[in-house]
Structures are given as structure tokens and as C-alpha cells.
Amino acid sequence: MTVTVGIGPVGFGDVVAVAREDAQVVLSEESAAAIDASRDTIEALANDPTPVYGVSTGFGALATRHIPKESRTQLQRSLIRSHAAGSGPEVEREVIRAMMLLRLSTLASGRTGVRRDTAQAYADLISTGLTPVVHEYGSLGCSGDLAPLAHVALSIMGEGYVRTRSGEIKPSAHALAEHGLSPVTLAEKEGLALINGTDGMLGQLVLALADLEHLLRLADVAAAMSVEGQLGTDRVFAADLQQLRPHPGQAAAAANMTRLLAGSAIVASHQTPDCTRVQDAYSLRCAPQVAGAARDTAAHARTVAERELASVIDNPVVTLDGRVESNGNFHGAPVAYVLDFLAIVVADVASISERRTDRFLDVNRSHGLNPFLAHDPGVDSGHMIAQYTQAGIVSELKRLANPASADSIPSSAMQEDHVSMGWSAARKLRRAVDGLTTVLAIEVLTAARGLDMRRPLTPSPATGAVIGALRERVEGPGPDRFLAPEIAAAVGLARSGALVRAAEGVVGPLD
């Protein structure tokens, strides 16, 4: 697959394709012409005796110093070297590839003043599968994701390190040579143009939204299985009840659960006049309200991401009428806020999932199931400690929901005196999404065991298909087994989309 990068924004699918599917990229002819035109503007200013920030001056708090022409190549090189100051664990390959694509998209807009060869170097790096080594710490989410982007820029200069497509780490100069690529010597303005962007936090937002689109459907599957296994009712999910509170996400989640529970012999078994249950617990009855609010929040975050994808983030920027102007568009606040908002959503969706799991295990609330779903309670512990694992993750997710964007720490001798911490918000959201995947997988694993223990009553065709997919990797109820591999198998099925696909194979695509 090949993604064409032009003067317009790249799409969500393009980001995911490059980040996760190793898509290659090419620059459009239109973007090449726009790049050349803005470069002409920068070169004219480079020859002007009037200082222009980023072209003929220092950077940040050092912007008052005029740099003579003979030192400007060194100026750009020094900028990248000094800003490539990241530390800590390596950032994931998919994040770095998304970040490179988004920076290339801004370069291709023709508003940054880089040369065509510099933009092409980013396209070549992506297409050859070379991934610069980028570290966890170094971005404050303002003046761009400086250190992460500087490590990428360092690689096209032939410095620093990259990983090959196979994962081998190599010095950038060697890897470039092996792929027939030459290092770039940066000219005026180019160093700034390569690091002044929100691309790291934005790339992680796009990837998180792609994950959540799937995980929120999985949350509906898991909730439906729990309602069914705990002898709950599907009547509360009726469309006319949802219309009384017309949030679109809530309606979608309730409709999903109604479809998933259709045809359940277990649900039908207790919809009789002698049923004494009046209302289900909140974690069952209110599942669409929570998952629906999560969907609506994700929709808002997607709107912000789409606006950011359509943005040109650089400072200074070359305007359409040829001016070179300083601005504050590199501030990550818009992205940081929704990253933090999503972390709250993830924590709450996981929290309600854990509560549903816990109800299966409590003999006083599970309506006839064995304590802890154990085969021989007392001899066996069943899923007792699986819930502990969920609880530990949920507790961590609550800590990760603490907003990074509420913090700010001044830098650059107080020139950069308010920052967004958007990169930090993105990093914790990635960890949170991973935790949610495990929590939902454990709910499905537990609910499937509970539903199996309801036999000879049978589940709905949709939830039965999910159980069938799980049983290809995990055995059904029986004496205690080594549980960690079974949880890992369920997590793998959840992450791959196999559990949702099994349900959709019966009811069609879920909303």
C-alpha cells in the first residue's frame, strides 16, 4: 500500500496504514511545487540583512543573536543535535512512523520553507522501513514535540540510530547507505521546521482512537455477555427508552446490546411472571450510558484530531502571501485536553467492566452460579484472582486518568513559560488503552465461563459465537488450571478483533 502526501491533510486511515501496516509514502507533484515556492521565500530572507527568527537568528531564549551566513548550516545541525536529548525507554515503532508521516504532511504543505530533498528524506525513511530510535522523555508538548522529533531529524542527517524493518538497531549513517540514501545537510530554517510540531501527540491520539473504536464495541459485547450470564434483562436497552435521553453514543451502545442478546434462551428463561427481580445493578443496567458517553467523548476527540490533521504546525511559518511570521500554533493544548479526556473515559469503561466481572464471582449476587465460578469451590478458586488482576489494572487506570495537561513547567529561561504536557498525556493514554484491553478480555473470559455454567440453557447466537471463538484457545469450565496463559490468550483475541468479529459474524457490523 502507498499513501500519497499532498498539500492537504492525511486521513486517519493513512496514519494507521503507515504506522501499523508498513505502507510506503510518496510526495505529490502539487506538494513538491508548493515546497519549492516557500523555499524561495526563505532563501530570499536568508540573504536579507534584517534578522528573521529561525532563518538568521538563534532559537528560543537565544533568538536575539544574529547568526552570520557562514554559520547557519552549523546552526541547524547544532539545533537538532542539542534537541535530540531524549531519555528513557524507546518509543514504539508505530508511534514513530505516525509521527514521521505527520511531520512530512506539514512539510508537504509548502508552508514551512524546507527544501524538497529534505521532505523527500522523510518519505524515504518511512518507505524503507527505517525507524529512528526515539526515547520516552523529552517533550513538554509545546514548541512541538521537540526531543522526539529531533531524534527523527538526526537520522536523516546520518547521525543517531535507527531500527531496520526487522528490528535490528544500526547507526543511521550505515542504515541510510545500505538503502542507497544520502544524509541531508540542513539549510536555513529547516532544523526548526523538522521539530516544531505536535506530530508525536497527534499520532498517538489517532492510534488511540483507532483502538477505542474497536474496544468500545468489545465493551458492548462483554456487557451483553455479563447481562445474559447474570440473568439480567435486555428490556432496559429498548430504543424508546434510549430516545428519552438522546445521546447518540448511548443509543448505539444500547442497540448493539439488544442485537447481541437477541435469541438468548438464558434471557428468555427468566422473563416469566414469577420473576421477582425488579431492576438490575447499575453496572448491567447502565452499561449503554457509560459506553455511550465514551463513544461521544471519542467523537469529540476525533473532531479535534481531524482539525489538527488539517493544520500546519511550524514556527515561524511561511504564509500564503509570502510572509514569514512567528506564531503559537505549536502549543499542544487542544490535543492534550482530549488525550486526557480519553484517559478518563478509558478508566471508567474499565471500572464498570470490573464491577460486572466481580458480580459473577460473588455467590450472593450471581444468581445460582458457583462461588468464584469454581469447579469445586474450596478446592478450586476459579476466577477469584482474575478479578484481582482486573482490579489492579483499574486502579492504575484511575491514576493514569489524572490529567497531564493540568500541569505546566517553564523552560528555556522562561521564554517557554507555559507548556501543554500533551506528549505525556499521549504516553499515559497508550498505557491506559492497553490496560482496558486486558480488563475487557477478562470480563469476556469470566462471562463465557458463567454462561457455560448455565447449561443446558443456551446463550444468544451472537454471544455463543464469541464463546466459540474463545474456546478455540481456552478450555471451558473445569478444575483450576494455570490461569495466566488463558488470560493472555483472551487478551490476544480481544486485541486482534477476533471476539468482536465473532459476534459481528452473527448480527452484522456493530455501531
C-alpha positions in Angstrom: 0.0 0.0 0.0 1.2 3.5 -0.8 0.0 6.8 0.8 0.3 9.9 -1.2 1.2 13.0 0.8 0.0 16.3 -0.7 -0.7 19.8 0.4 -4.0 18.7 2.0 -4.3 16.7 5.3 -3.6 13.0 5.5 -6.5 10.9 6.8 -7.0 8.7 9.8 -6.7 5.6 7.6 -3.4 6.9 6.1 -1.9 7.3 9.6 -2.9 3.8 10.7 -1.7 2.3 7.4 1.7 3.9 7.7 2.1 3.3 11.4 0.8 -0.3 11.6 0.7 -1.7 8.1 4.1 -0.5 6.8 2.5 1.5 4.0 5.0 3.4 1.9 4.6 7.1 1.1 5.2 9.4 -1.9 5.0 13.2 -2.3 2.6 14.6 -4.8 3.7 16.8 -7.6 1.5 19.6 -6.2 3.2 19.4 -2.8 6.7 19.4 -4.5 5.8 22.7 -6.3 4.5 24.2 -3.0 7.6 23.2 -1.2 9.8 24.8 -3.9 7.8 28.1 -3.8 8.1 28.5 0.0 11.8 27.6 -0.1 12.3 30.6 -2.5 10.9 32.8 0.2 13.2 31.5 2.8 16.3 31.9 0.7 15.4 35.5 -0.1 15.1 36.2 3.6 18.4 34.4 4.3 20.2 37.0 2.1 18.4 39.9 3.8 20.3 41.8 6.5 17.2 42.0 8.7 17.2 39.2 11.2 14.4 36.6 10.8 13.7 34.1 13.6 14.9 30.6 12.7 16.5 31.7 9.5 19.2 34.1 10.6 18.9 34.0 14.4 19.3 31.6 17.4 16.4 29.8 18.9 14.1 30.1 22.0 15.7 32.4 24.6 18.7 32.8 22.2 16.6 34.3 19.4 18.2 37.8 19.9 21.5 36.7 18.4 22.0 37.3 14.7 23.8 34.4 13.0 26.2 35.1 10.1 25.5 33.2 6.9 28.7 31.1 7.1 27.5 29.7 10.4 23.9 28.8 9.5 24.5 25.2 8.4 26.2 24.7 11.8 23.2 26.5 13.4 20.7 24.0 12.0 23.0 21.0 12.8 23.5 22.2 16.4 19.8 22.7 16.9 19.0 19.1 16.0 21.9 17.6 18.0 21.2 19.6 21.1 17.4 19.0 21.0 17.9 15.2 20.4 18.1 14.9 24.2 15.5 12.2 24.8 16.0 9.7 27.6 14.2 6.5 28.9 12.7 3.6 27.1 12.4 3.5 23.3 9.1 4.7 21.9 7.1 2.1 19.9 7.7 1.8 16.2 4.1 2.6 15.2 4.2 5.9 17.1 7.4 7.0 15.4 6.1 6.1 12.0 2.9 8.0 12.6 5.0 11.0 13.9 7.2 11.0 10.7 4.2 10.8 8.4 2.5 13.8 10.2 5.7 15.9 10.1 6.0 15.1 6.4 2.4 16.1 5.9 3.2 19.6 7.3 6.4 19.8 5.2 4.4 18.9 2.1 2.0 21.8 2.8 4.6 24.3 1.4 4.3 26.5 4.5 7.5 25.5 6.3 10.2 26.6 3.9 12.2 23.4 3.7 13.8 22.1 0.5 12.2 19.3 -1.5 15.2 17.0 -0.7 14.6 17.4 3.0 10.9 16.4 2.7 11.8 13.5 0.4 14.3 12.2 3.0 11.3 11.7 5.4 9.4 9.9 2.7 12.4 7.7 2.0 12.9 6.9 5.7 9.2 5.8 6.0 9.2 3.8 2.8 12.4 1.9 3.5 11.1 0.9 7.0 13.9 2.6 8.9 12.7 3.9 12.2 14.7 6.4 14.2 15.3 5.5 17.8 13.2 7.9 19.9 13.0 7.9 23.7 10.1 8.3 26.2 11.1 11.6 27.8 12.0 14.9 26.2 8.8 16.6 25.1 6.8 19.2 27.1 4.2 19.4 24.4 5.0 23.0 23.4 7.3 24.4 20.8 6.4 21.0 19.3 7.4 17.5 20.4 10.9 18.8 20.4 13.2 15.9 21.5 11.2 13.1 19.8 11.1 15.0 16.5 14.8 16.0 16.9 15.8 12.3 17.1 14.0 11.7 13.8 15.7 14.7 12.2 19.0 13.4 13.5 18.6 10.2 11.5 18.1 12.0 8.1 21.4 13.8 9.0 23.1 10.4 9.2 23.5 10.7 13.0 22.0 8.8 15.9 20.4 5.3 15.5 17.6 3.6 13.6 16.0 0.2 13.7 15.5 -1.7 10.5 12.2 -3.2 9.4 13.4 -6.5 11.1 14.1 -4.6 14.4 17.9 -4.5 14.2 19.5 -1.4 15.6 22.1 0.4 13.4 23.9 3.7 13.2 21.8 5.9 11.0 24.7 6.6 8.5 25.2 2.9 7.9 21.5 2.1 7.5 21.0 5.0 5.1 23.9 3.9 3.0 22.6 0.3 2.9 19.4 1.6 1.4 21.0 3.9 -1.1 20.1 7.1 0.8 22.3 10.1 1.5 22.4 12.2 4.7 20.8 15.6 4.4 22.8 18.8 5.3 20.2 21.1 6.7 19.9 24.7 5.4 18.3 27.8 6.9 15.1 27.3 8.8 15.0 23.5 8.2 16.0 22.4 11.6 13.1 24.3 13.2 10.7 23.0 10.6 11.5 19.5 11.5 10.9 19.8 15.2 8.2 22.4 15.7 5.1 20.2 15.6 2.5 18.3 17.6 3.1 15.2 15.5 4.0 12.9 18.3 1.0 13.6 20.5 -1.3 13.7 17.4 -0.1 10.4 16.0 -0.7 8.7 19.4 -4.2 10.3 19.5 -5.1 8.9 16.1 -3.8 5.4 17.0 -5.7 5.5 20.4 -8.9 6.5 18.6 -8.5 3.6 16.2 -8.1 1.3 19.2 -11.0 2.7 21.1 -13.3 2.4 18.1 -12.8 -1.4 18.4 -12.6 -1.6 22.2 -15.9 0.2 22.7 -17.6 -2.4 20.5 -15.9 -5.1 22.6 -17.2 -3.3 25.7 -20.8 -3.8 24.4 -20.1 -7.5 23.7 -18.6 -8.0 27.2 -21.5 -6.2 28.8 -24.1 -8.2 26.9 -22.4 -11.4 28.0 -22.5 -10.3 31.6 -26.1 -9.2 31.5 -27.0 -12.6 30.0 -24.8 -14.6 32.3 -26.1 -12.8 35.4 -29.8 -13.3 34.4 -30.3 -9.6 33.6 -32.9 -8.2 31.3 -32.5 -6.7 27.9 -35.7 -4.6 28.2 -33.8 -1.6 29.6 -32.0 -1.3 26.3 -35.1 -0.7 24.3 -34.9 2.1 21.7 -37.8 4.1 23.0 -36.2 4.3 26.5 -32.9 5.5 24.9 -34.7 8.2 23.0 -35.8 9.7 26.2 -32.1 10.8 26.6 -31.0 11.3 23.0 -27.2 10.9 23.3 -26.1 9.2 20.1 -23.4 7.1 21.7 -25.9 5.7 24.2 -28.4 4.8 21.5 -25.6 3.0 19.6 -24.4 1.0 22.6 -28.0 0.0 23.6 -28.8 -1.0 20.1 -25.7 -3.2 20.0 -26.6 -4.9 23.2 -30.1 -5.5 22.1 -28.9 -7.2 18.9 -26.2 -9.2 20.8 -28.8 -10.6 23.2 -31.4 -11.5 20.6 -32.5 -15.1 20.7 -31.0 -15.9 24.1 -32.6 -18.8 25.8 -31.0 -17.7 29.0 -32.7 -14.3 28.9 -36.0 -15.9 27.9 -35.8 -18.3 30.8 -36.4 -15.7 33.5 -38.7 -13.4 31.6 -41.7 -15.0 33.2 -44.5 -13.7 35.5 -42.9 -15.4 38.6 -39.6 -13.5 38.2 -39.1 -11.4 41.4 -36.2 -9.2 40.1 -37.2 -5.6 39.6 -34.1 -3.9 38.5 -30.5 -5.0 37.5 -27.5 -3.4 39.2 -26.1 -0.3 37.7 -23.1 -2.0 36.1 -25.5 -4.0 34.0 -28.5 -1.6 33.5 -26.4 1.5 32.8 -23.8 -0.1 30.5 -25.1 1.8 27.4 -25.0 5.1 29.3 -21.3 4.6 30.2 -20.2 3.1 26.9 -22.3 5.7 25.0 -20.7 8.6 26.8 -17.4 7.1 26.0 -18.3 7.0 22.3 -19.5 10.6 22.3 -16.2 11.7 24.0 -14.2 9.8 21.4 -16.2 11.5 18.7 -15.3 14.9 20.1 -11.6 13.8 20.3 -11.8 12.7 16.7 -13.1 16.2 15.7 -10.1 17.7 17.4 -7.8 15.3 15.7 -9.3 16.0 12.3 -8.7 19.7 12.8 -5.2 19.0 13.9 -4.5 16.8 10.8 -5.7 19.7 8.7 -3.3 22.1 10.5 0.2 23.4 9.5 2.2 23.5 12.7 5.5 25.3 12.5 7.2 28.5 13.8 7.9 30.7 12.0 5.5 29.8 9.2 5.5 30.9 5.5 2.1 32.4 4.9 0.2 32.1 1.6 1.1 35.7 0.7 4.8 35.1 1.3 5.3 36.5 4.8 7.3 34.6 7.4 5.6 35.0 10.7 6.1 33.8 14.3 3.0 32.2 15.9 1.9 29.9 18.8 0.2 27.1 16.8 2.8 24.6 18.2 1.1 24.7 21.6 -0.3 21.3 22.2 -3.3 22.3 24.4 -6.1 21.2 22.0 -4.6 17.8 21.6 -3.5 17.4 25.2 -7.0 18.1 26.6 -8.7 15.4 24.6 -5.9 12.9 25.3 -6.6 13.5 29.0 -10.3 13.3 28.4 -9.9 9.9 26.8 -7.9 8.6 29.7 -10.8 9.4 32.0 -13.1 7.5 29.6 -10.8 4.5 29.4 -10.6 4.3 33.2 -14.4 4.4 33.6 -15.2 1.9 30.9 -12.7 -0.4 32.6 -14.1 0.3 36.0 -17.7 -0.7 35.1 -16.3 -3.8 33.3 -14.5 -4.9 36.5 -17.7 -4.4 38.5 -19.6 -6.7 36.2 -16.9 -9.3 36.5 -17.0 -9.1 40.3 -20.7 -9.9 40.3 -20.1 -13.2 38.6 -17.8 -14.3 41.4 -19.9 -13.4 44.4 -22.3 -16.2 45.3 -24.7 -13.7 46.8 -25.1 -11.8 43.6 -24.5 -14.3 40.8 -28.0 -15.9 40.9 -27.1 -19.6 41.3 -23.6 -19.8 40.0 -20.8 -21.4 42.0 -18.7 -19.1 44.2 -15.9 -17.6 42.1 -17.2 -19.8 39.2 -15.1 -22.5 40.8 -15.5 -26.2 39.6 -15.2 -27.4 43.2 -15.4 -24.4 45.5 -12.8 -24.5 48.3 -10.7 -27.0 46.4 -10.7 -24.7 43.4 -10.6 -20.9 43.4 -12.0 -20.4 39.9 -11.6 -16.8 38.6 -11.1 -15.2 42.0 -7.7 -13.8 41.2 -8.6 -12.9 37.6 -10.7 -10.2 39.2 -7.7 -9.1 41.3 -5.8 -8.6 38.1 -8.6 -6.5 36.7 -8.8 -4.5 40.0 -5.1 -3.8 39.9 -5.3 -2.6 36.3 -8.4 -0.4 37.0 -6.6 1.2 40.0 -3.7 2.0 37.7 -6.0 3.4 35.1 -7.5 5.7 37.7 -4.1 7.1 38.4 -3.4 7.5 34.6 -6.7 9.5 34.4 -5.1 12.3 36.3 -4.7 15.0 33.7 -1.2 15.8 32.4 -2.5 18.9 30.7 -3.3 20.5 34.1 0.4 20.7 34.7 2.9 23.1 33.2 6.6 23.6 33.9 8.5 26.6 32.5 11.5 26.1 30.2 14.1 27.9 28.0 14.9 30.6 30.5 11.2 31.4 30.9 10.7 32.1 27.2 8.6 29.0 27.0 6.8 29.6 30.3 3.6 27.6 29.7 3.5 24.2 28.1 0.8 21.6 27.4 2.4 18.3 28.5 0.5 16.8 25.6 3.2 14.2 24.9 2.9 12.9 28.5 -0.9 12.8 28.1 -0.4 10.7 25.0 2.0 8.3 26.6 -0.3 7.6 29.5 -3.3 7.1 27.2 -1.4 4.4 25.4 -0.8 2.6 28.6 -4.4 3.1 29.6 -5.8 1.7 26.3 -3.6 -1.4 26.8 -5.0 -1.8 30.3 -8.6 -1.5 29.1 -7.9 -4.3 26.5 -6.9 -6.6 29.3 -9.8 -5.7 31.6 -12.4 -6.3 28.9 -10.7 -9.6 27.9 -11.0 -10.8 31.5 -14.7 -9.9 31.6 -15.3 -11.9 28.4 -13.3 -14.8 29.8 -15.3 -14.8 33.0 -18.7 -14.2 31.4 -18.0 -17.1 29.0 -17.4 -19.4 31.9 -20.5 -18.2 33.7 -22.6 -18.7 30.5 -21.2 -22.2 30.1 -22.2 -23.0 33.7 -25.8 -22.0 32.9 -26.2 -25.1 30.6 -28.4 -26.6 29.5 -29.7 -23.1 28.9 -28.0 -21.7 25.8 -26.7 -18.2 25.1 -27.7 -16.0 22.2 -26.3 -16.9 18.8 -24.0 -13.8 19.0 -22.6 -14.4 22.5 -22.4 -18.1 21.7 -20.2 -17.3 18.7 -17.9 -15.2 21.0 -17.7 -18.1 23.4 -16.9 -20.4 20.4 -14.0 -18.1 19.3 -12.7 -18.1 22.9 -12.9 -21.9 23.3 -10.6 -22.3 20.3 -7.9 -21.0 22.6 -9.2 -21.5 26.2 -10.9 -24.6 27.6 -14.3 -24.4 29.2 -15.2 -24.8 32.9 -13.3 -27.4 34.9 -10.8 -27.8 37.7 -8.3 -24.9 38.2 -5.7 -24.6 35.5 -2.7 -22.2 35.1 -4.8 -19.1 34.5 -2.2 -16.6 33.2 -1.9 -18.2 29.7 -5.7 -18.2 29.4 -5.9 -14.5 30.3 -3.1 -13.9 27.8 -5.0 -15.8 25.1 -8.2 -13.8 25.8 -6.2 -10.6 25.6 -4.7 -11.6 22.3 -8.2 -12.4 20.9 -9.5 -9.1 22.2 -6.6 -7.1 20.7 -6.8 -8.8 17.3 -10.5 -8.1 17.0 -11.4 -11.8 16.8 -14.0 -11.6 19.6 -15.9 -8.7 18.0 -15.7 -10.3 14.6 -17.2 -13.5 16.0 -20.2 -11.5 17.3 -20.5 -9.5 14.1 -20.5 -12.7 12.1 -23.9 -13.3 13.6 -25.5 -9.8 13.9 -23.6 -7.8 11.3 -21.4 -4.8 12.0 -21.8 -3.2 15.4 -22.0 0.5 15.7 
